[in-house]
């Protein structure tokens, strides 16, 4: 198995701005507009809410450092897939098969497409029936597929533009809150609304909940809100000067994210009272707009959030299509040459379409209620498993047992940072297995551990597929599989498997 990447320079379309935009667009979707209320409910106070957001920023910084180290040491597409294959080489192709099942059959834009449908219909004043939402989700996802599958450069420009727009909107939200906090005329909270506390020390920590379960649930939401710092790593084969670019793009994007998250939370609590945050029937950003600019602005906010989610969908589809392409280049998929190709539009259309198709099936088949939330958690849990494995693998690379790997990347994360990231993912993997306290169950009708069991079962299917196709069938038919590298018509290398009769010496 080769870990070098000889992609021609003509295939590398992404610069520093595009790589940073991939990360920024992936991390910031609709969560920054909605999760502060959930986190405040867990923390109990404004002060503890900020403690959680700062801790989340530290975890994301540690994760960014881990992925930058791997990205500079192995500057090719694939992210977790490539890194797990590098560290855990025995049994051969086991990690590849496990990751292939996850990569092919988890629809990562399904939840975002439904959220887009909800907000877009609200902005257009259409009834948000399940059918209407699904139609809007289908149309939006189809547009994303067409843009990234056939108009690569336009798709990148649109993605970058939506990232810039999203940043400007969040600066507007944060700026409005700071101006209100400073008492600037024209930015006062309407007298008809509940007045915020303006960060008095006596009220800042009032109601703090120091219960372990509540803290765990709050931190779980915060850490997932920062998820996405690895997004550019999925497409490093298409990045110009990938080592230099990832060293700059990932920290730059995540610094912006942390600054935006903290600033927007300051704005929320400067304009919206704690009682409204906890008890209001709408999202915090809508309350901020209502309190400062009147209730008519709520629909305008729905447009803003719709565009934010669209940028998120474009970013996720762009990178996850490259994951499927990387699996095709590895040779483990049926018709691998088809999935590995960039024909006919110089984009991985087969991989993009696979992600699109699975996401649309999930969107259509998942009913409201538990099933939808289940799919969101089911898509998220495997990433914690992968992060746990690769951070543990990076720690192994530092040991004498792995000295033969000669791991010497251009960037090295501090060991205590890697340990911190490893422990944070132990937290994310274990917490969903702990029975929640009364009133905090994630599902109404399903067991709280349902998505954990489903995610682990998918991994088990990957193990079974590896055993059947790489052990049982070859041994039964008297051959072994040898991986060799070939060059496609478009100049991109990929791997294929050759059947070697048992007992024949390798060249």
C-alpha atoms as one frame of an Amber mdcrd trajectory, in Angstrom:
protein
   0.000   0.000   0.000   1.448   3.356  -1.075   1.120   6.483   1.035   2.660
   8.868  -1.482   0.446  10.897  -3.794   1.568  11.792  -7.309  -1.490  13.752
  -8.395  -0.586  16.116 -11.283  -0.415  19.807 -10.424  -3.143  20.490 -12.988
  -5.598  18.565 -10.775  -4.853  20.718  -7.725  -7.544  23.419  -7.699  -7.659
  24.502  -4.041  -5.625  27.347  -2.573  -5.389  28.739   0.939  -8.735  30.550
   0.829 -10.622  27.547  -0.556  -9.088  25.173   2.008  -9.936  27.525   4.892
 -13.431  27.976   3.468 -13.934  24.196   3.370 -13.285  24.071   7.110 -15.192
  27.219   8.059 -18.253  26.241   6.002 -18.212  22.713   7.418 -17.993  23.763
  11.067 -20.523  26.575  10.980 -23.908  25.442   9.760 -27.104  26.062  11.711
 -25.642  25.099  15.090 -24.343  28.526  16.092 -27.870  29.860  15.655 -29.532
  27.201  17.807 -27.255  25.338  20.242 -26.637  28.165  22.779 -30.092  27.598
  24.283 -29.431  23.856  24.635 -26.048  24.484  26.227 -27.471  27.085  28.614
 -30.113  24.563  29.641 -27.340  22.118  30.592 -24.980  24.641  32.210 -27.617
  26.567  34.155 -25.779  29.898  33.980 -24.235  32.294  31.505 -20.811  31.880
  33.130 -20.788  28.089  32.860 -21.969  28.382  29.260 -18.840  30.378  28.381
 -16.666  27.914  30.294 -18.051  25.135  28.103 -17.509  27.074  24.861 -13.893
  27.816  25.832 -13.252  24.166  26.703 -14.754  23.209  23.350 -12.385  25.618
  21.606  -9.439  23.929  23.338 -10.606  20.486  22.209 -11.004  21.726  18.618
  -7.536  23.307  18.751  -6.090  19.970  19.854  -7.969  18.170  17.061  -6.736
  20.704  14.529  -3.142  20.111  15.630  -3.550  16.327  15.278  -5.003  16.602
  11.774  -2.392  19.155  10.666   0.372  16.785  11.792  -1.155  13.906   9.860
  -1.939  16.166   6.887   1.645  17.398   6.593   3.052  13.902   7.056   0.607
  12.274   4.622  -0.489  15.050   2.230  -3.141  13.143   0.287  -6.939  12.936
   0.339  -8.832  10.606   2.642  -8.220  12.060   6.127  -9.088   9.362   8.711
  -8.998   6.592   6.102  -5.460   7.424   5.019  -4.179   7.909   8.561  -5.678
   4.690   9.946  -4.289   2.723   6.993  -0.841   4.170   7.621  -0.739   3.367
  11.336  -2.664   0.078  11.431  -1.248  -1.889   8.512  -2.059  -5.341   9.847
  -4.289  -7.086   9.052  -3.892  -5.594   5.572  -6.929  -3.666   4.292  -9.027
  -4.247   7.415  -9.243  -0.546   8.297  -9.907   0.270   4.645 -12.888  -2.084
   4.497 -14.338  -0.788   7.753 -13.992   2.812   6.634 -15.397   1.999   3.189
 -18.687   0.813   4.681 -19.015   4.012   6.716 -17.861   6.230   3.850 -20.281
   4.781   1.307 -23.432   4.340   3.353 -23.739   7.297   5.722 -25.651  10.161
   4.137 -23.839  13.121   5.600 -25.923  15.881   4.015 -29.342  14.380   4.836
 -29.871  16.251   8.115 -28.586  19.530   6.698 -30.831  19.244   3.633 -33.919
  18.831   5.801 -32.863  21.803   7.948 -32.437  23.843   4.752 -35.936  22.858
   3.673 -37.423  23.953   6.992 -35.798  27.395   6.967 -36.260  28.019   3.239
 -39.978  27.276   3.414 -40.324  29.517   6.475 -38.553  32.338   4.635 -40.879
  31.924   1.641 -43.980  31.626   3.879 -44.811  28.136   2.569 -46.366  25.498
   4.788 -43.653  23.274   6.268 -45.281  19.896   5.730 -43.031  16.795   5.634
 -43.607  16.509   1.887 -42.737  20.157   1.204 -39.623  19.922   3.360 -38.456
  16.814   1.517 -39.038  18.457  -1.869 -37.010  21.510  -0.819 -34.279  19.218
   0.553 -34.214  17.254  -2.718 -33.981  20.399  -4.865 -31.203  21.897  -2.736
 -29.180  18.662  -2.663 -29.591  18.217  -6.412 -28.292  21.728  -7.020 -25.263
  20.994  -4.814 -24.582  17.808  -6.804 -24.825  19.586 -10.160 -22.631  22.487
  -9.026 -19.819  20.374  -7.584 -20.158  17.516 -10.081 -20.129  19.510 -13.302
 -18.968  23.080 -12.572 -15.974  22.644 -10.283 -14.591  26.181 -10.383 -18.012
  27.797 -10.071 -18.816  25.497  -7.147 -15.646  26.531  -5.348 -16.371  30.215
  -5.931 -19.962  29.799  -4.693 -18.741  27.883  -1.656 -16.187  30.572  -0.844
 -18.750  33.332  -1.366 -21.231  31.679   1.007 -18.461  31.319   3.568 -17.681
  35.040   3.300 -21.395  35.882   3.499 -21.804  33.703   6.569 -18.865  35.404
   8.249 -20.294  38.861   7.501 -23.686  37.884   8.937 -22.121  36.526  12.105
 -20.058  39.703  12.439 -23.335  41.642  12.093 -24.946  39.558  14.836 -21.939
  39.900  17.122 -21.531  43.606  16.352 -25.200  44.316  17.079 -24.870  42.621
  20.455 -21.723  44.532  21.381 -23.273  47.855  20.345 -26.321  47.068  22.474
 -24.061  46.117  25.375 -22.258  49.462  25.066 -25.547  51.365  25.020 -25.179
  52.799  21.512 -28.413  54.583  20.434 -30.513  52.547  18.001 -29.378  49.211
  19.428 -31.458  49.124  22.605 -33.668  46.138  23.429 -37.325  46.967  22.881
 -39.164  47.885  26.064 -41.857  45.296  25.380 -39.313  42.477  25.700 -37.712
  40.949  28.788 -34.519  42.873  29.528 -31.159  41.049  29.720 -28.873  41.252
  32.761 -25.977  42.916  30.906 -23.343  40.657  32.454 -23.541  41.688  36.099
 -21.239  39.505  38.200 -24.026  38.524  40.578 -26.125  37.063  37.767 -23.284
  35.757  35.598 -22.948  32.520  37.638 -26.485  32.393  38.955 -28.088  28.973
  38.539 -24.853  27.154  37.646 -25.427  23.435  37.350 -22.416  21.475  38.564
 -24.031  18.059  38.096 -21.839  15.631  36.166 -24.569  14.466  33.801 -25.650
  18.001  32.907 -22.043  19.090  32.310 -21.434  16.052  30.129 -24.499  16.710
  27.980 -23.583  20.384  27.573 -19.995  19.620  26.593 -21.197  16.979  24.152
 -23.195  19.646  22.283 -20.302  22.132  22.404 -17.685  19.731  21.070 -19.913
  18.691  18.201 -20.521  22.358  17.386 -16.785  22.684  16.674 -16.652  19.531
  14.561 -15.268  19.906  11.037 -11.646  20.988  11.545 -10.547  17.959   9.494
 -12.604  18.868   6.439  -9.735  20.093   4.233  -7.805  16.878   4.969 -10.378
  14.925   2.948  -9.344  16.778  -0.223  -5.587  17.367   0.217  -4.839  15.730
  -3.141  -6.558  18.708  -4.772  -4.767  21.356  -2.680  -1.877  23.350  -4.100
   1.251  23.016  -1.937  -0.752  20.900   0.559   1.801  20.911   3.391   2.105
  24.682   3.566  -1.607  25.226   2.902  -2.967  22.912   5.607  -0.527  24.364
   8.175  -2.063  27.792   7.540  -5.659  27.080   6.524  -6.756  24.847   9.428
  -5.548  27.099  12.303  -6.789  30.207  10.477 -10.274  28.783   9.955 -10.610
  27.418  13.498  -9.405  30.670  15.067 -12.169  32.418  13.126 -14.663  29.805
  14.319 -13.704  30.151  17.995 -13.785  33.947  17.780 -17.175  33.884  16.069
 -18.691  31.411  18.545 -17.584  33.378  21.601 -18.535  36.745  20.081 -21.983
  35.564  19.004 -22.660  34.134  22.459 -21.677  37.455  24.026 -24.166  39.115
  21.660 -26.964  36.678  22.507 -26.698  37.221  26.243 -26.273  40.981  25.812
 -29.605  41.249  23.991 -31.689  38.240  25.072 -32.616  37.569  28.682 -31.706
  34.269  30.264 -35.387  33.431  30.754 -36.107  34.012  27.063 -33.122  31.902
  26.077 -34.361  29.018  28.204 -38.086  29.297  27.626 -38.474  30.942  24.236
 -40.065  28.858  21.542 -37.648  30.052  18.882 -33.912  30.069  18.291 -31.578
  32.570  20.018 -30.618  34.402  16.825 -34.291  35.032  16.071 -34.764  36.413
  19.588 -31.797  38.747  19.072 -33.160  40.037  15.777 -36.632  40.423  17.279
 -35.419  42.298  20.345 -33.288  44.761  18.356 -34.993  45.093  14.989 -38.591
  43.925  15.515 -40.456  40.666  14.821 -40.559  41.242  11.042 -36.866  40.396
  10.786 -37.435  36.782  11.785 -38.155  35.714   8.205 -35.037  37.538   7.022
 -33.067  35.501   9.528 -34.496  32.314   8.001 -32.971  33.360   4.658 -29.615
  33.909   6.354 -29.688  30.526   8.062 -30.762  28.818   4.817 -27.727  30.227
   3.015 -25.513  29.225   5.946 -26.765  25.644   5.704 -26.316  25.681   1.916
 -22.650  26.591   2.381 -22.339  23.770   4.899 -23.900  21.272   2.465 -21.618
  22.313  -0.374 -18.574  21.926   1.841 -19.595  18.486   3.159 -20.587  17.115
  -0.253 -17.355  18.401  -1.821 -15.142  16.567   0.669 -17.218  13.402   1.151
 -17.295  12.884  -2.609 -13.501  12.893  -2.455 -13.609  10.262   0.294 -15.519
   7.905  -2.009 -13.055   8.713  -4.802 -10.156   7.879  -2.475 -11.785   4.539
  -1.692 -12.013   3.939  -5.439  -8.339   4.827  -5.847  -7.553   2.293  -3.129
  -9.250  -0.438  -5.187 -11.575  -1.750  -2.459 -14.858  -0.735  -4.104 -16.658
  -2.592  -6.888 -15.920  -0.851 -10.215 -13.115   1.083  -8.513 -11.934   2.693
 -11.754 -15.363   4.308 -12.122 -15.291   5.801  -8.615 -11.637   6.862  -8.901
 -12.154   8.826 -12.105 -12.547  12.584 -12.567 -14.265  12.162 -15.925 -16.014
  13.822 -17.665 -16.098  17.154 -15.788 -12.746  17.034 -13.948 -14.625  16.274
 -10.704 -15.383  13.028  -8.794 -19.009  12.891  -9.975 -19.510   9.178  -9.112
 -18.415   9.767  -5.498 -20.513  12.915  -5.218 -23.539  11.103  -6.638 -23.082
   8.215  -4.180 -23.156  10.601  -1.221 -26.106  12.440  -2.757 -28.093   9.243
  -3.387 -27.594   7.813   0.112 -28.447  11.174   1.697 -31.645  11.460  -0.318
 -32.696   7.927   0.630 -32.168   8.779   4.292 -34.130  12.020   3.870 -37.063
  10.240   2.254 -37.161   7.179   4.502 -36.518   8.771   7.904 -39.831   9.872
   9.466 -40.106  12.789  11.892 -39.309  12.250  15.555 -36.882   9.663  16.852
 -35.790   8.299  13.492 -34.518  11.687  12.279 -32.596  12.440  15.480 -31.301
   8.890  15.385 -29.790   9.479  11.928 -28.105  12.686  13.083 -26.464  10.870
  16.002 -25.699   7.832  13.882 -23.781   9.985  11.405 -21.844  11.731  14.186
 -20.822   8.811  16.390 -18.445   7.097  13.898 -16.379  10.265  13.613 -15.682
  10.154  17.351 -14.567   6.551  16.924 -12.248   7.512  14.058 -10.806  10.454
  16.009 -10.192   8.161  18.961  -8.381   5.652  16.761  -6.194   8.149  14.855
  -5.199  10.141  17.962  -4.325   6.854  19.664  -2.444   5.878  16.510  -0.476
   9.122  16.553   0.572   8.406  20.128   1.736   4.963  18.978   3.876   6.560
  16.259   5.814   8.330  19.005   6.775   5.015  20.642   9.820   2.807  20.014
   7.566   0.014  18.714   6.743   2.162  15.658  10.238   3.598  15.117  10.498
   1.715  11.803   7.759   3.968  10.386  10.232   6.909  10.457   7.414   9.300
  11.290   8.903  12.780  10.852   6.244  15.198   9.515   6.951  18.888   8.832
   4.621  19.804  11.699   4.536  18.094  15.101   1.770  18.542  17.664   2.790
  18.615  21.320   2.292  15.198  22.882   0.118  16.568  25.695  -2.152  18.102
  23.015  -2.564  14.702  21.341  -3.298  13.069  24.711  -5.892  15.748  25.459
  -7.609  15.135  22.097  -7.505  11.381  22.663  -9.182  11.713  26.064 -11.829
  14.084  24.695 -12.819  11.445  22.154 -12.894   8.760  24.822 -15.435  11.075
  26.423 -17.479  11.346  23.195 -17.424   7.596  22.616 -18.271   6.524  26.169
 -20.847   9.154  27.200 -23.608   7.957  24.843 -23.394   4.528  26.512 -24.120
   5.963  29.980 -27.811   5.921  30.941 -29.106   9.512  30.961 -30.874  11.009
  33.943 -34.658  11.251  33.960 -35.903  13.916  31.575 -32.733  13.969  29.452
 -33.382  10.912  27.251 -32.337  11.610  23.638 -35.230   9.628  22.136 -38.907
   9.266  22.897 -39.352   5.676  21.793 -35.885   4.251  21.076 -33.277   3.149
  23.621 -30.710   5.877  24.323 -27.914   3.658  22.959 -29.608   2.883  19.614
 -27.276   4.954  17.427 -24.231   3.498  19.202 -25.325  -0.066  18.464 -26.144
   0.814  14.850 -22.793   2.539  14.293 -20.846  -0.361  15.785 -22.878  -2.806
  13.695 -21.851  -0.977  10.513 -18.241  -1.330  11.584 -18.862  -5.034  12.150
 -20.161  -5.303   8.576 -16.863  -3.813   7.442 -14.994  -6.545   9.337 -17.203
  -9.218   7.766 -16.662  -7.852   4.243 -12.897  -7.811   4.823 -12.939 -11.422
   6.027 -14.999 -12.624   3.069 -13.188 -10.816   0.247  -9.629 -10.680   1.583
  -9.357 -13.914   3.582 -12.042 -16.536   3.012 -12.516 -16.350  -0.788  -8.773
 -16.051  -1.599  -7.844 -18.952   0.720 -10.674 -21.103  -0.654  -9.567 -20.498
  -4.245  -5.831 -20.758  -3.642  -4.595 -17.237  -4.300  -3.491 -14.123  -2.480
  -4.209 -10.494  -3.362  -1.390  -8.141  -4.257  -1.989  -4.399  -4.628  -0.234
  -2.623  -7.502  -0.380   0.968  -8.706  -1.561   1.978 -12.171  -1.984   5.378
 -13.823  -5.429   6.400 -15.054  -6.061   8.151 -18.375  -6.321  11.472 -16.517
  -2.836  11.017 -15.023  -4.040  10.182 -11.490  -2.587   7.026  -9.858  -4.831
   4.366  -8.347  -4.398   0.881  -6.921  -5.703  -2.395  -8.322  -5.589  -5.939
  -6.943  -3.914  -8.831  -8.761  -4.611 -12.473  -7.940  -1.366 -14.285  -7.211
  -1.554 -18.115  -6.984  -0.533 -19.367  -3.568   3.117 -20.363  -3.481   4.217
 -18.111  -6.338   7.101 -15.883  -5.277   6.647 -12.134  -5.451   8.706 -10.192
  -7.934
